[in-house]
């Protein structure tokens, strides 16, 4: 699905269960920041067709004009927002002492894609 580019994409990781054990309130917000952060580089590396075919496009619930506006807004701001989300995740790591930061590339070597 991701055209074998997973090891090239600069993704962030988060020890979600470790964070949830320390702060359930922060957990939901950090997971949201992580999703937004990781969506941005994926959008830069894979064709738009990947998003339309993956089945998790929540914009499909809305009429076409709203989807178009939402997509345009994301494409205009996602790189700038990515830095902000990254800083947010770095703060989570420092405040709660959990594993959170750039994904370890060596951990992905030899990982088979899900079927």
C-alpha positions in Angstrom: 0.0 0.0 0.0 2.7 2.5 0.8 4.9 1.5 -2.2 7.7 0.1 0.0 8.5 3.7 1.2 7.9 3.1 4.9 11.6 3.1 5.8 12.1 6.4 3.9 9.3 8.4 5.7 10.4 10.4 8.8 7.7 9.1 11.2 7.4 9.6 14.9 6.7 6.9 17.4 5.1 7.1 20.8 4.9 4.6 23.7 1.2 5.1 24.0 0.5 2.6 26.7 3.4 4.1 28.8 1.9 7.6 28.4 -1.6 6.4 29.2 -0.4 4.8 32.4 1.2 8.2 33.4 -1.5 10.6 32.1 -4.7 9.4 30.6 -5.7 13.0 29.9 -2.5 13.7 27.9 -2.7 10.4 26.1 -5.6 11.3 23.8 -4.1 14.6 22.8 -0.7 13.1 22.2 -2.1 10.4 20.0 -4.0 13.0 18.0 -0.7 15.1 17.6 1.1 11.9 16.5 -1.5 11.0 13.9 -1.4 14.6 12.5 2.4 14.6 12.5 2.7 11.3 10.8 0.0 12.0 8.2 2.1 15.0 6.9 5.2 13.2 5.7 3.1 10.3 4.4 1.2 12.8 2.3 4.5 14.0 0.9 5.9 10.5 0.1 2.9 8.6 -1.4 0.4 9.3 -4.1 -2.9 10.9 -3.1 -4.5 7.7 -4.4 -3.2 5.9 -1.3 -5.4 8.0 0.9 -8.5 7.6 -1.2 -8.2 3.8 -1.3 -7.1 3.1 2.3 -10.6 3.3 3.7 -10.0 5.7 6.6 -10.9 8.9 4.8 -13.3 10.5 7.2 -13.9 13.3 4.8 -16.0 11.0 2.7 -18.8 11.6 5.2 -19.0 15.3 4.0 -20.2 16.9 0.8 -17.6 17.4 -2.0 -17.1 21.2 -1.4 -16.2 20.7 2.3 -13.9 17.8 1.4 -12.1 20.0 -1.2 -11.7 22.9 1.2 -10.4 20.5 3.9 -7.9 18.9 1.6 -6.7 22.3 0.3 -6.2 23.5 3.9 -4.2 20.4 4.8 -2.0 20.7 1.7 -1.2 24.4 2.4 -0.4 24.0 6.1 0.7 20.4 6.8 4.5 21.1 6.6 4.3 24.0 9.0 2.0 22.1 11.3 4.3 19.1 11.3 7.0 21.1 13.1 4.5 22.2 15.7 3.2 18.6 16.3 6.8 17.4 16.5 7.6 20.0 19.2 4.4 18.9 21.0 5.5 15.3 21.0 9.0 16.2 22.1 7.5 18.1 25.1 5.4 15.0 25.9 8.6 12.9 26.0 10.3 15.4 28.3 7.4 15.9 30.6 6.3 12.3 31.0 9.6 10.4 30.4 8.1 8.1 27.7 9.6 6.9 24.5 8.5 9.5 21.9 10.5 10.7 19.0 11.6 9.9 15.5 10.9 6.3 14.6 14.0 4.0 14.8 14.7 3.0 11.2 16.7 -0.1 12.1 13.5 -1.5 13.8 11.8 -1.6 10.5 14.4 -3.5 8.5 13.0 -6.8 7.5 9.5 -6.0 8.6 7.0 -7.6 6.2 4.0 -5.4 5.2 0.6 -6.5 6.5 -1.5 -8.4 4.0 
